[in-house]
Amino acid sequence: MFNRTKSTAIIVSILLATVLAAAYPYVASVKAQNQATIEVLESIGGSTDPAPGTHSFNGGTQVTLTATPDPNAVFETWLISTDTSNDTITDNPYTLTVAGGVTYQVSAVFAQLTVPVFPSPPQTPLPLSAYGSVTILQSVGGHTQPAAGTRFFTSVYKLTMTAIADSGWTFDHWIISGDINTGHGGYPFTLTPENNPYTFDCGLGYQYAYQPVFVPVDSGNGGTPPPTAGGLSTETIMIILAVALVIAVVVAAIGGYSYGRRSKE
């Protein structure tokens, strides 16, 4: 009687472990669907709250984004991107209500107030309509050709900018600010063009500002996949574990039955 009871307890325990192991992937999946992820990128010209890095929140949470510019800079805009949207927000602070299962990539754009001037602005008094300027802002993760700085011009011309990513980073898009409604060459107008190199028309009487955005090579398209063992996915490993536990249940049941039968004999 004792042996049969003991065998039954072992079988029940193993069955319970099997059920829990089989249910784990689904529980984890439901939990992941209720979680939102905010990836805050590094910025030049100021700091952010939350700080740069990856942050998790429950779906429906209102997250306040605050940008604090350095003494030689001013805040310009937030760039908030998901797989389905790309928003430019000028409010600071800004409250973002996150949705479960969504990853948000957030970057703060600061305009530098002290940037090198190449060449110097016109020395003789000229009306604003007689010249223009283009400012290329610095960015974390790479540099540009021509280099960051402000260029003044007194005749209409085309400027070609190339974003060059550092090792471990990749170019993602440009951020346009300034006189954004004046047209930018032959490209369809957008605040976040992805063309690289990017060529646009410089018109007199306007001021343009461009900043390249670079992202780590493993931060896009859902980020780095979760680690696996031996090249197998997590789902495959859990299935193998569940099958192994079922086999253990069967073996334990047969062993318990045989042991009890021998005891009676």
DRENDO-1510 file (C-alpha; in Angstrom, 1 decimal, always signed):
<recs>
REC; n; res; u; v; w
REC; 1; MET; +0.0; +0.0; +0.0 .
REC; 2; PHE; +2.8; +2.4; +0.9 .
REC; 3; ASN; +4.7; +1.6; -2.3 .
REC; 4; ARG; +1.6; +2.1; -4.5 .
REC; 5; THR; +0.9; +5.5; -2.7 .
REC; 6; LYS; +4.5; +6.6; -3.1 .
REC; 7; SER; +4.5; +5.7; -6.8 .
REC; 8; THR; +1.2; +7.6; -7.3 .
REC; 9; ALA; +2.7; +10.7; -5.7 .
REC; 10; ILE; +5.7; +10.5; -7.9 .
REC; 11; ILE; +3.5; +10.2; -11.0 .
REC; 12; VAL; +1.3; +13.1; -10.0 .
REC; 13; SER; +4.4; +15.3; -9.3 .
REC; 14; ILE; +5.9; +14.5; -12.7 .
REC; 15; LEU; +2.6; +15.1; -14.5 .
REC; 16; LEU; +2.3; +18.5; -12.7 .
REC; 17; ALA; +5.9; +19.4; -13.8 .
REC; 18; THR; +5.0; +18.3; -17.4 .
REC; 19; VAL; +1.9; +20.6; -17.5 .
REC; 20; LEU; +3.8; +23.5; -16.1 .
REC; 21; ALA; +6.7; +23.1; -18.5 .
REC; 22; ALA; +4.3; +22.8; -21.5 .
REC; 23; ALA; +2.4; +25.9; -20.3 .
REC; 24; TYR; +5.5; +28.0; -19.7 .
REC; 25; PRO; +5.9; +29.3; -23.3 .
REC; 26; TYR; +2.3; +30.4; -23.5 .
REC; 27; VAL; +2.5; +32.2; -20.1 .
REC; 28; ALA; +5.7; +33.9; -21.2 .
REC; 29; SER; +4.1; +34.9; -24.5 .
REC; 30; VAL; +1.0; +36.4; -22.8 .
REC; 31; LYS; +3.3; +38.3; -20.4 .
REC; 32; ALA; +5.4; +39.6; -23.3 .
REC; 33; GLN; +2.3; +40.8; -25.1 .
REC; 34; ASN; +1.4; +42.9; -22.1 .
REC; 35; GLN; +4.8; +44.5; -21.9 .
REC; 36; ALA; +6.0; +47.6; -23.8 .
REC; 37; THR; +9.6; +48.3; -24.5 .
REC; 38; ILE; +11.2; +51.8; -24.9 .
REC; 39; GLU; +14.7; +52.0; -26.4 .
REC; 40; VAL; +16.1; +55.4; -25.6 .
REC; 41; LEU; +19.0; +56.3; -27.9 .
REC; 42; GLU; +22.1; +58.4; -26.9 .
REC; 43; SER; +21.9; +62.1; -27.9 .
REC; 44; ILE; +24.4; +64.8; -28.4 .
REC; 45; GLY; +23.6; +68.2; -26.8 .
REC; 46; GLY; +21.7; +67.1; -23.8 .
REC; 47; SER; +20.4; +64.3; -21.6 .
REC; 48; THR; +17.1; +62.4; -21.3 .
REC; 49; ASP; +14.8; +60.9; -18.7 .
REC; 50; PRO; +14.5; +58.0; -19.0 .
REC; 51; ALA; +18.2; +57.6; -19.6 .
REC; 52; PRO; +19.6; +56.0; -22.7 .
REC; 53; GLY; +19.0; +52.2; -22.6 .
REC; 54; THR; +16.1; +49.7; -22.8 .
REC; 55; HIS; +13.2; +50.1; -20.4 .
REC; 56; SER; +10.1; +47.9; -19.9 .
REC; 57; PHE; +6.6; +49.1; -18.9 .
REC; 58; ASN; +3.2; +47.5; -18.5 .
REC; 59; GLY; +0.9; +48.2; -21.4 .
REC; 60; GLY; -1.2; +51.4; -20.8 .
REC; 61; THR; +1.5; +53.0; -18.7 .
REC; 62; GLN; +2.0; +56.8; -19.2 .
REC; 63; VAL; +5.7; +57.4; -19.6 .
REC; 64; THR; +7.0; +61.0; -19.3 .
REC; 65; LEU; +9.9; +61.8; -21.6 .
REC; 66; THR; +12.0; +64.7; -20.5 .
REC; 67; ALA; +14.9; +66.2; -22.5 .
REC; 68; THR; +17.4; +68.5; -20.8 .
REC; 69; PRO; +19.7; +70.4; -23.1 .
REC; 70; ASP; +23.3; +71.3; -22.3 .
REC; 71; PRO; +24.1; +75.0; -21.8 .
REC; 72; ASN; +25.2; +75.3; -25.5 .
REC; 73; ALA; +22.2; +73.6; -27.0 .
REC; 74; VAL; +18.4; +73.8; -27.2 .
REC; 75; PHE; +15.9; +71.0; -27.4 .
REC; 76; GLU; +14.2; +70.7; -30.8 .
REC; 77; THR; +12.1; +67.5; -31.1 .
REC; 78; TRP; +11.5; +63.9; -30.0 .
REC; 79; LEU; +11.6; +61.2; -32.7 .
REC; 80; ILE; +9.5; +58.3; -31.7 .
REC; 81; SER; +9.4; +55.2; -33.9 .
REC; 82; THR; +7.7; +51.9; -33.9 .
REC; 83; ASP; +7.3; +49.2; -36.5 .
REC; 84; THR; +4.2; +51.0; -37.9 .
REC; 85; SER; +4.7; +54.7; -37.1 .
REC; 86; ASN; +7.3; +57.5; -37.1 .
REC; 87; ASP; +6.3; +60.5; -35.1 .
REC; 88; THR; +8.0; +63.9; -34.5 .
REC; 89; ILE; +7.0; +65.5; -31.2 .
REC; 90; THR; +8.0; +69.0; -30.1 .
REC; 91; ASP; +6.5; +68.9; -26.6 .
REC; 92; ASN; +9.0; +68.7; -23.7 .
REC; 93; PRO; +8.2; +67.0; -21.4 .
REC; 94; TYR; +6.1; +64.6; -23.4 .
REC; 95; THR; +3.8; +61.9; -22.0 .
REC; 96; LEU; +3.8; +58.7; -24.1 .
REC; 97; THR; +1.1; +56.1; -23.4 .
REC; 98; VAL; +2.6; +52.8; -24.3 .
REC; 99; ALA; +0.8; +49.8; -25.8 .
REC; 100; GLY; +1.6; +46.2; -24.7 .
REC; 101; GLY; +3.7; +44.2; -27.2 .
REC; 102; VAL; +5.1; +47.3; -28.9 .
REC; 103; THR; +8.7; +48.4; -29.0 .
REC; 104; TYR; +9.3; +52.2; -29.1 .
REC; 105; GLN; +12.6; +53.7; -30.3 .
REC; 106; VAL; +13.0; +57.2; -28.8 .
REC; 107; SER; +15.7; +59.8; -29.6 .
REC; 108; ALA; +15.9; +63.5; -28.5 .
REC; 109; VAL; +17.2; +66.0; -31.0 .
REC; 110; PHE; +19.2; +69.0; -29.7 .
REC; 111; ALA; +20.3; +71.9; -31.8 .
REC; 112; GLN; +23.8; +73.0; -31.1 .
REC; 113; LEU; +24.1; +76.8; -30.4 .
REC; 114; THR; +27.9; +76.9; -30.9 .
REC; 115; VAL; +28.9; +75.1; -34.1 .
REC; 116; PRO; +31.9; +75.9; -36.4 .
REC; 117; VAL; +31.0; +78.2; -39.3 .
REC; 118; PHE; +32.3; +77.3; -42.8 .
REC; 119; PRO; +32.7; +79.8; -44.4 .
REC; 120; SER; +31.9; +82.9; -42.3 .
REC; 121; PRO; +28.5; +84.6; -42.9 .
REC; 122; PRO; +28.4; +87.6; -45.3 .
REC; 123; GLN; +30.4; +90.5; -43.8 .
REC; 124; THR; +28.5; +93.2; -45.6 .
REC; 125; PRO; +24.9; +93.9; -44.4 .
REC; 126; LEU; +22.5; +91.8; -46.5 .
REC; 127; PRO; +18.8; +91.2; -46.2 .
REC; 128; LEU; +17.9; +87.7; -45.0 .
REC; 129; SER; +16.5; +86.9; -48.4 .
REC; 130; ALA; +20.0; +87.3; -50.0 .
REC; 131; TYR; +21.6; +84.3; -48.3 .
REC; 132; GLY; +20.8; +81.1; -46.5 .
REC; 133; SER; +22.4; +78.6; -44.2 .
REC; 134; VAL; +22.7; +74.8; -43.7 .
REC; 135; THR; +23.6; +73.3; -40.4 .
REC; 136; ILE; +24.6; +69.7; -40.1 .
REC; 137; LEU; +24.3; +68.5; -36.5 .
REC; 138; GLN; +26.5; +65.9; -34.8 .
REC; 139; SER; +25.1; +62.5; -33.8 .
REC; 140; VAL; +26.1; +59.5; -31.7 .
REC; 141; GLY; +27.2; +56.5; -33.7 .
REC; 142; GLY; +28.8; +58.1; -36.7 .
REC; 143; HIS; +29.8; +61.3; -38.6 .
REC; 144; THR; +29.0; +63.1; -41.8 .
REC; 145; GLN; +30.7; +64.2; -45.0 .
REC; 146; PRO; +30.9; +67.3; -45.1 .
REC; 147; ALA; +31.6; +67.5; -41.4 .
REC; 148; ALA; +29.1; +68.9; -38.8 .
REC; 149; GLY; +28.9; +72.7; -38.8 .
REC; 150; THR; +27.0; +75.6; -40.4 .
REC; 151; ARG; +27.5; +76.8; -44.0 .
REC; 152; PHE; +26.3; +80.1; -45.3 .
REC; 153; PHE; +25.7; +80.6; -49.0 .
REC; 154; THR; +24.7; +83.6; -51.2 .
REC; 155; SER; +23.7; +81.6; -54.3 .
REC; 156; VAL; +21.3; +78.7; -54.9 .
REC; 157; TYR; +23.1; +75.3; -55.1 .
REC; 158; LYS; +22.8; +71.6; -54.3 .
REC; 159; LEU; +24.4; +70.1; -51.2 .
REC; 160; THR; +25.1; +66.4; -50.9 .
REC; 161; MET; +25.4; +64.9; -47.4 .
REC; 162; THR; +26.7; +61.4; -46.6 .
REC; 163; ALA; +26.2; +59.8; -43.2 .
REC; 164; ILE; +29.1; +57.4; -42.2 .
REC; 165; ALA; +28.4; +55.0; -39.4 .
REC; 166; ASP; +30.9; +54.0; -36.8 .
REC; 167; SER; +31.7; +50.3; -36.2 .
REC; 168; GLY; +28.8; +48.6; -34.5 .
REC; 169; TRP; +26.3; +51.2; -35.7 .
REC; 170; THR; +24.2; +51.7; -38.9 .
REC; 171; PHE; +22.6; +54.7; -40.5 .
REC; 172; ASP; +18.9; +54.8; -40.1 .
REC; 173; HIS; +17.5; +58.2; -41.3 .
REC; 174; TRP; +18.0; +62.0; -41.3 .
REC; 175; ILE; +16.0; +64.4; -39.1 .
REC; 176; ILE; +15.1; +67.7; -40.9 .
REC; 177; SER; +14.3; +70.9; -39.0 .
REC; 178; GLY; +14.3; +74.6; -40.0 .
REC; 179; ASP; +12.4; +75.8; -43.0 .
REC; 180; ILE; +10.9; +72.4; -43.7 .
REC; 181; ASN; +8.2; +73.5; -46.2 .
REC; 182; THR; +10.5; +74.7; -48.9 .
REC; 183; GLY; +11.2; +71.4; -50.7 .
REC; 184; HIS; +14.3; +69.3; -50.6 .
REC; 185; GLY; +15.4; +68.5; -54.2 .
REC; 186; GLY; +13.9; +65.6; -56.0 .
REC; 187; TYR; +12.9; +63.5; -53.0 .
REC; 188; PRO; +9.3; +63.3; -51.7 .
REC; 189; PHE; +9.3; +65.5; -48.6 .
REC; 190; THR; +9.5; +63.8; -45.2 .
REC; 191; LEU; +10.9; +64.9; -41.9 .
REC; 192; THR; +12.9; +61.7; -41.6 .
REC; 193; PRO; +14.3; +60.8; -45.1 .
REC; 194; GLU; +16.3; +57.5; -45.4 .
REC; 195; ASN; +18.3; +58.4; -48.5 .
REC; 196; ASN; +22.0; +58.2; -48.0 .
REC; 197; PRO; +23.8; +60.1; -49.5 .
REC; 198; TYR; +21.1; +62.8; -49.5 .
REC; 199; THR; +21.1; +65.7; -51.9 .
REC; 200; PHE; +18.9; +68.7; -51.6 .
REC; 201; ASP; +18.4; +72.2; -53.0 .
REC; 202; CYS; +19.7; +75.1; -50.9 .
REC; 203; GLY; +17.5; +78.2; -51.5 .
REC; 204; LEU; +18.2; +81.8; -50.5 .
REC; 205; GLY; +16.4; +83.2; -47.5 .
REC; 206; TYR; +16.0; +79.8; -45.7 .
REC; 207; GLN; +17.7; +78.0; -42.9 .
REC; 208; TYR; +18.1; +74.3; -42.9 .
REC; 209; ALA; +19.2; +71.8; -40.2 .
REC; 210; TYR; +20.0; +68.2; -40.7 .
REC; 211; GLN; +21.0; +65.5; -38.2 .
REC; 212; PRO; +21.8; +61.9; -39.0 .
REC; 213; VAL; +20.4; +59.2; -36.8 .
REC; 214; PHE; +22.5; +56.1; -36.2 .
REC; 215; VAL; +21.3; +53.0; -34.3 .
REC; 216; PRO; +23.2; +50.0; -33.0 .
REC; 217; VAL; +23.3; +47.2; -35.5 .
REC; 218; ASP; +21.3; +44.9; -33.1 .
REC; 219; SER; +18.6; +47.3; -32.0 .
REC; 220; GLY; +16.3; +47.3; -35.1 .
REC; 221; ASN; +13.6; +44.9; -36.2 .
REC; 222; GLY; +12.8; +43.6; -32.7 .
REC; 223; GLY; +16.4; +43.6; -31.4 .
REC; 224; THR; +18.6; +40.6; -30.8 .
REC; 225; PRO; +16.7; +37.3; -30.6 .
REC; 226; PRO; +16.7; +35.5; -27.3 .
REC; 227; PRO; +19.6; +33.1; -26.7 .
REC; 228; THR; +19.1; +29.5; -27.7 .
REC; 229; ALA; +20.9; +26.3; -27.0 .
REC; 230; GLY; +22.7; +24.4; -29.8 .
REC; 231; GLY; +21.0; +26.6; -32.4 .
REC; 232; LEU; +17.5; +25.5; -31.3 .
REC; 233; SER; +14.7; +28.0; -30.7 .
REC; 234; THR; +13.3; +28.4; -27.2 .
REC; 235; GLU; +10.0; +26.9; -28.4 .
REC; 236; THR; +11.7; +23.8; -29.7 .
REC; 237; ILE; +13.7; +23.3; -26.5 .
REC; 238; MET; +10.5; +23.5; -24.4 .
REC; 239; ILE; +8.8; +20.9; -26.7 .
REC; 240; ILE; +11.7; +18.5; -26.3 .
REC; 241; LEU; +11.6; +19.0; -22.5 .
REC; 242; ALA; +7.9; +18.3; -22.4 .
REC; 243; VAL; +8.3; +15.1; -24.4 .
REC; 244; ALA; +11.1; +14.0; -22.2 .
REC; 245; LEU; +9.0; +14.6; -19.1 .
REC; 246; VAL; +6.1; +12.6; -20.6 .
REC; 247; ILE; +8.5; +9.7; -21.3 .
REC; 248; ALA; +9.7; +9.9; -17.6 .
REC; 249; VAL; +6.0; +9.8; -16.5 .
REC; 250; VAL; +5.4; +6.6; -18.5 .
REC; 251; VAL; +8.6; +4.9; -17.3 .
REC; 252; ALA; +7.8; +5.9; -13.6 .
REC; 253; ALA; +4.3; +4.5; -13.9 .
REC; 254; ILE; +5.4; +1.2; -15.4 .
REC; 255; GLY; +8.1; +0.9; -12.7 .
REC; 256; GLY; +5.7; +1.7; -9.9 .
REC; 257; TYR; +3.2; -0.9; -11.2 .
REC; 258; SER; +5.8; -3.6; -11.6 .
REC; 259; TYR; +7.2; -2.9; -8.1 .
REC; 260; GLY; +3.8; -3.1; -6.5 .
REC; 261; ARG; +3.0; -6.4; -8.3 .
REC; 262; ARG; +6.2; -8.0; -7.2 .
REC; 263; SER; +5.4; -6.9; -3.6 .
REC; 264; LYS; +2.1; -8.7; -3.7 .
REC; 265; GLU; +3.7; -11.8; -5.0 .
</recs>
